[in-house]
Amino acid sequence: MSPERKSKSVLLASPRGFCAGVDRAIQIVEESLKKYGAPVYVRHEIVHNRHVVDRLRDLGAVFVEELDECPDDRPVVFSAHGVPKSVPKAAAARDLNFLDATCPLVSKVHVEAERHHSAGKHILLIGHTGHPEVIGTMGQLAPGEITLIETEDDARNYQPTDPDNLALVTQTTLSVDDTSALIAILQSRFPSLALPFKEDICYATTNRQAAVKAIATDCDLMLVIGSVASSNSKRLVEVALTAGTKEAYLISSAESIDWDSVDRADKIGLSAGASAPEYLMHGVLAALRSRYDVDLREFRVTDENVIFRLPRQLLPEKAPAA
């Protein structure tokens, strides 16, 4: 150990970074560019990470806010967060070639909401106002058919027309613990509330939060790599603080590290949200090693082997039968 350099213990949470849904969405844009050539239009950021978006833009992707910004003769990709039903309907009306990069686990929530609605139930959606995933889920049904529950006060004060005919779905990127608290309140008020057959919070969100919890009590500081627009990344910061880390904050890359905070900490935890590429983690570790003698240990709570198929338009064409 160099005498003039401080030593830092760095605990690396695993799993971290890209999930299967994000990986699939990025592949859809990349494969669309290979198949159709540039430009390929993308409605909204494909995932919430500036580094990912900038790289795809350099490859020829054009990011737009609304469908009317897309020309008729170029493909358009819908983001991983999902879209209201009105969007693919409008694309089909224009005969656009559109590819849906909605995460299959988000699509599962859409199907659940429609199924419950068909059974005559009013839908309660636990989520964050204005998040693209929430906008997409609420847009699966007519206005007024889904009520957003964002806080414990919302859960306590909601007054349904028919308390015996309610069903629950949730945003996939929420805090597991916070969501459990809201569900408990709703269940105590509405015992017949229909819950998801399988938890809506996605496996990747759950696993990343569990990994952060596993190291949080041993850390003076937790650094989470992710975008300020990323719900699952912000939840990791909250989870770390709740689990006992003295200080935790979100960084977009090594360039946004607060070195005063790092200097004060003896043990530093590192994680990354589900839309943060692994090379950003390598950059943070390189920056730490440039200033300190780093003792790196990885803590893995589970292995992930989930893979989602690409849309049929991008699958290899089968050779004709001989």
C-alpha positions as CSV (number, residue, x, y, z in Angstrom):
1,M,0.0,0.0,0.0
2,S,1.3,3.4,-1.0
3,P,2.0,5.5,2.2
4,E,0.6,8.7,0.8
5,R,-2.6,7.1,-0.5
6,K,-5.6,6.2,1.6
7,S,-7.1,2.8,1.4
8,K,-10.8,2.2,0.6
9,S,-12.8,-0.9,1.0
10,V,-15.3,-1.2,-1.9
11,L,-18.2,-3.5,-1.8
12,L,-19.7,-4.3,-5.2
13,A,-23.4,-5.2,-5.2
14,S,-24.5,-8.0,-7.6
15,P,-26.7,-8.3,-9.6
16,R,-26.5,-4.7,-10.9
17,G,-26.8,-2.9,-14.1
18,F,-28.7,-4.0,-17.3
19,C,-31.8,-6.2,-16.9
20,A,-33.2,-8.4,-19.6
21,G,-35.8,-5.9,-20.6
22,V,-33.3,-3.1,-21.0
23,D,-30.9,-5.4,-22.9
24,R,-33.8,-6.4,-25.2
25,A,-34.9,-2.8,-25.9
26,I,-31.3,-1.7,-26.8
27,Q,-31.0,-4.8,-29.1
28,I,-34.2,-3.9,-30.8
29,V,-32.9,-0.4,-31.8
30,E,-29.5,-1.9,-32.8
31,E,-31.0,-4.7,-34.9
32,S,-33.5,-2.3,-36.5
33,L,-30.6,-0.1,-37.6
34,K,-28.8,-3.1,-39.0
35,K,-31.9,-4.4,-40.9
36,Y,-33.5,-1.1,-42.1
37,G,-30.5,1.3,-42.0
38,A,-30.5,4.8,-40.4
39,P,-32.4,6.6,-39.4
40,V,-34.7,4.5,-37.1
41,Y,-37.0,6.7,-35.0
42,V,-37.5,6.0,-31.3
43,R,-40.5,7.4,-29.4
44,H,-39.1,8.7,-26.1
45,E,-35.8,7.5,-24.6
46,I,-35.5,3.8,-25.2
47,V,-34.3,3.5,-21.6
48,H,-33.5,6.1,-18.9
49,N,-29.8,6.5,-19.4
50,R,-28.1,9.3,-21.3
51,H,-25.0,7.3,-22.2
52,V,-27.1,4.6,-23.8
53,V,-29.3,7.1,-25.7
54,D,-26.2,9.0,-26.9
55,R,-24.5,5.9,-28.2
56,L,-27.7,4.8,-30.1
57,R,-28.1,8.3,-31.5
58,D,-24.5,8.1,-32.8
59,L,-25.5,4.8,-34.6
60,G,-28.4,6.6,-36.3
61,A,-31.3,6.5,-33.9
62,V,-33.5,9.6,-33.8
63,F,-35.3,10.2,-30.5
64,V,-38.7,12.0,-30.6
65,E,-41.3,12.7,-28.1
66,E,-44.4,12.0,-30.2
67,L,-45.4,9.8,-33.1
68,D,-46.3,12.8,-35.4
69,E,-42.6,13.6,-35.5
70,C,-41.9,10.3,-37.3
71,P,-42.0,10.1,-41.1
72,D,-44.2,7.6,-42.8
73,D,-41.4,5.7,-44.5
74,R,-39.1,4.9,-41.5
75,P,-39.4,2.4,-38.7
76,V,-40.3,3.6,-35.2
77,V,-39.5,1.8,-31.9
78,F,-41.6,2.2,-28.8
79,S,-39.6,2.5,-25.5
80,A,-39.1,-0.2,-22.9
81,H,-41.4,1.6,-20.5
82,G,-44.5,0.8,-22.6
83,V,-47.0,3.1,-24.3
84,P,-50.7,3.8,-24.1
85,K,-52.9,1.8,-26.5
86,S,-53.5,4.9,-28.5
87,V,-49.9,5.0,-29.8
88,P,-49.7,1.6,-31.7
89,K,-53.3,2.3,-32.9
90,A,-52.1,5.6,-34.4
91,A,-49.0,4.0,-35.8
92,A,-51.2,1.3,-37.5
93,A,-53.5,3.9,-38.9
94,R,-50.6,5.5,-40.7
95,D,-49.3,2.0,-41.7
96,L,-46.0,2.7,-39.9
97,N,-43.5,-0.1,-39.4
98,F,-43.4,-0.1,-35.6
99,L,-41.4,-2.3,-33.2
100,D,-42.5,-2.5,-29.6
101,A,-39.6,-2.6,-27.2
102,T,-41.9,-2.6,-24.1
103,C,-40.4,-4.8,-21.4
104,P,-42.4,-8.1,-21.3
105,L,-42.8,-7.7,-17.6
106,V,-44.5,-4.3,-18.2
107,S,-46.7,-5.9,-20.8
108,K,-47.7,-8.5,-18.2
109,V,-49.0,-5.6,-16.0
110,H,-51.0,-4.3,-19.0
111,V,-52.5,-7.7,-19.6
112,E,-53.4,-8.0,-15.8
113,A,-55.1,-4.6,-15.9
114,E,-57.2,-5.5,-18.9
115,R,-58.1,-8.9,-17.5
116,H,-59.3,-7.4,-14.2
117,H,-61.2,-4.7,-16.1
118,S,-63.0,-7.3,-18.2
119,A,-64.0,-9.0,-14.9
120,G,-65.7,-5.8,-13.9
121,K,-63.1,-4.6,-11.4
122,H,-61.7,-1.1,-11.0
123,I,-57.9,-1.0,-11.2
124,L,-55.7,0.6,-8.5
125,L,-52.1,1.2,-9.8
126,I,-49.3,1.8,-7.4
127,G,-46.8,4.0,-9.1
128,H,-45.3,7.5,-9.6
129,T,-47.2,10.3,-11.3
130,G,-45.8,11.1,-14.7
131,H,-43.5,8.2,-15.1
132,P,-43.6,6.8,-18.7
133,E,-44.5,3.3,-17.4
134,V,-47.4,4.7,-15.4
135,I,-48.6,6.7,-18.4
136,G,-48.4,3.6,-20.6
137,T,-50.3,1.4,-18.1
138,M,-53.0,3.9,-17.4
139,G,-53.4,4.3,-21.2
140,Q,-54.4,0.6,-21.6
141,L,-57.9,1.4,-20.4
142,A,-60.3,4.3,-20.9
143,P,-59.8,7.4,-18.6
144,G,-61.1,6.9,-15.1
145,E,-60.8,3.1,-15.2
146,I,-57.5,3.1,-13.3
147,T,-56.8,5.1,-10.2
148,L,-53.1,5.9,-9.3
149,I,-52.0,5.3,-5.7
150,E,-48.7,7.0,-5.1
151,T,-48.5,7.5,-1.3
152,E,-49.7,6.0,2.0
153,D,-52.2,8.9,2.3
154,D,-53.6,8.0,-1.2
155,A,-54.0,4.4,0.0
156,R,-55.8,5.5,3.2
157,N,-58.0,8.1,1.7
158,Y,-59.1,6.5,-1.6
159,Q,-62.9,6.1,-1.7
160,P,-64.1,3.6,-4.3
161,T,-67.5,3.4,-5.8
162,D,-67.5,-0.4,-5.2
163,P,-65.0,-1.5,-2.6
164,D,-65.7,-5.2,-3.3
165,N,-64.6,-5.0,-6.9
166,L,-61.1,-3.7,-6.9
167,A,-57.9,-5.1,-8.4
168,L,-54.3,-4.0,-7.9
169,V,-51.3,-3.7,-10.3
170,T,-48.0,-1.9,-9.7
171,Q,-45.3,-0.1,-11.5
172,T,-42.4,-2.6,-12.0
173,T,-39.6,-0.4,-10.7
174,L,-40.8,0.5,-7.2
175,S,-39.2,0.0,-3.8
176,V,-40.3,-3.5,-2.7
177,D,-40.6,-2.4,1.0
178,D,-42.5,0.8,0.2
179,T,-44.9,-1.0,-2.1
180,S,-45.5,-3.7,0.5
181,A,-46.6,-1.0,3.0
182,L,-49.1,0.5,0.5
183,I,-50.5,-3.0,-0.3
184,A,-50.9,-3.7,3.4
185,I,-52.9,-0.5,3.8
186,L,-55.1,-1.3,0.8
187,Q,-55.7,-4.9,1.9
188,S,-56.7,-3.8,5.4
189,R,-59.3,-1.5,3.9
190,F,-60.4,-3.7,1.1
191,P,-60.1,-7.4,2.0
192,S,-61.4,-8.6,-1.3
193,L,-58.8,-6.6,-3.3
194,A,-57.5,-8.8,-6.1
195,L,-53.7,-8.9,-6.1
196,P,-51.4,-9.8,-9.0
197,F,-51.0,-13.5,-9.5
198,K,-47.3,-12.9,-9.5
199,E,-45.6,-9.8,-8.0
200,D,-45.5,-7.0,-10.5
201,I,-42.2,-5.5,-9.3
202,C,-39.8,-7.1,-11.7
203,Y,-37.1,-9.7,-10.8
204,A,-34.3,-7.2,-11.6
205,T,-35.6,-4.5,-9.4
206,T,-36.1,-7.0,-6.6
207,N,-32.6,-8.5,-7.0
208,R,-30.8,-5.1,-7.2
209,Q,-32.6,-3.9,-4.1
210,A,-31.7,-7.2,-2.2
211,A,-28.0,-6.8,-3.2
212,V,-27.9,-3.2,-2.0
213,K,-29.6,-4.3,1.3
214,A,-27.0,-7.0,1.7
215,I,-24.1,-4.6,1.9
216,A,-25.8,-1.4,3.1
217,T,-25.1,-1.9,6.8
218,D,-21.4,-2.3,6.2
219,C,-21.1,0.9,4.1
220,D,-20.4,4.5,5.1
221,L,-21.3,5.5,1.5
222,M,-23.3,4.0,-1.3
223,L,-22.8,5.1,-4.9
224,V,-25.6,4.1,-7.3
225,I,-24.9,4.6,-11.0
226,G,-28.0,5.7,-12.9
227,S,-30.0,8.5,-14.3
228,V,-32.1,10.9,-12.3
229,A,-35.0,9.9,-14.6
230,S,-34.6,6.2,-13.6
231,S,-37.1,5.1,-11.1
232,N,-35.3,1.9,-10.2
233,S,-32.0,3.7,-9.7
234,K,-33.5,6.3,-7.4
235,R,-35.1,3.5,-5.4
236,L,-31.7,1.9,-4.9
237,V,-30.5,5.0,-3.1
238,E,-33.6,5.0,-0.9
239,V,-33.1,1.4,-0.1
240,A,-29.5,1.9,0.9
241,L,-30.3,4.7,3.3
242,T,-33.3,2.8,4.8
243,A,-31.1,-0.3,5.3
244,G,-28.4,1.7,7.2
245,T,-25.9,3.3,4.9
246,K,-24.9,6.6,6.3
247,E,-24.8,8.4,3.0
248,A,-26.0,7.4,-0.5
249,Y,-26.5,9.2,-3.7
250,L,-27.0,8.8,-7.4
251,I,-24.2,9.4,-9.9
252,S,-24.5,9.4,-13.7
253,S,-20.8,8.4,-14.2
254,A,-17.4,8.8,-12.6
255,E,-17.4,12.4,-13.6
256,S,-20.2,13.2,-11.1
257,I,-18.6,11.6,-8.0
258,D,-18.5,13.9,-4.9
259,W,-14.9,13.2,-3.9
260,D,-15.3,14.9,-0.5
261,S,-17.9,12.2,0.4
262,V,-15.7,9.4,-0.8
263,D,-12.8,10.8,1.1
264,R,-14.8,10.7,4.4
265,A,-15.9,7.1,3.8
266,D,-13.9,3.9,4.7
267,K,-16.3,1.4,3.2
268,I,-18.0,2.3,-0.1
269,G,-20.8,0.4,-1.7
270,L,-21.3,0.4,-5.5
271,S,-24.4,-0.6,-7.5
272,A,-26.1,0.4,-10.7
273,G,-29.6,0.8,-11.9
274,A,-31.1,-1.6,-14.5
275,S,-30.5,0.8,-17.4
276,A,-26.9,1.6,-16.5
277,P,-24.2,-0.1,-18.7
278,E,-21.5,-2.0,-17.0
279,Y,-18.7,0.1,-18.5
280,L,-19.9,3.0,-16.3
281,M,-19.1,0.8,-13.3
282,H,-15.7,0.1,-14.7
283,G,-15.2,3.9,-15.0
284,V,-16.1,4.5,-11.4
285,L,-13.8,1.8,-10.2
286,A,-10.9,3.2,-12.3
287,A,-11.5,6.6,-10.9
288,L,-11.4,5.2,-7.3
289,R,-8.2,3.3,-8.0
290,S,-6.6,6.4,-9.5
291,R,-6.9,8.1,-6.0
292,Y,-7.0,5.3,-3.5
293,D,-5.7,1.8,-2.8
294,V,-8.9,-0.2,-3.3
295,D,-9.8,-3.5,-1.7
296,L,-12.6,-4.7,-3.9
297,R,-15.1,-7.4,-2.9
298,E,-18.2,-8.5,-4.7
299,F,-21.4,-9.6,-2.9
300,R,-23.8,-11.6,-5.1
301,V,-27.2,-12.4,-3.8
302,T,-28.4,-14.4,-6.8
303,D,-27.7,-15.2,-10.5
304,E,-29.8,-13.9,-13.3
305,N,-30.3,-15.8,-16.5
306,V,-33.5,-14.2,-17.9
307,I,-33.5,-13.6,-21.7
308,F,-36.4,-12.0,-23.7
309,R,-37.0,-12.7,-27.4
310,L,-36.8,-10.0,-30.0
311,P,-39.9,-9.0,-32.0
312,R,-40.7,-11.3,-34.9
313,Q,-39.7,-8.6,-37.4
314,L,-36.1,-8.9,-36.2
315,L,-35.8,-12.7,-35.9
316,P,-33.8,-14.4,-38.7
317,E,-36.0,-15.4,-41.6
318,K,-36.5,-19.2,-42.0
319,A,-35.1,-20.7,-45.2
320,P,-37.9,-22.0,-47.5
321,A,-38.5,-25.7,-47.3
322,A,-36.6,-27.6,-50.0
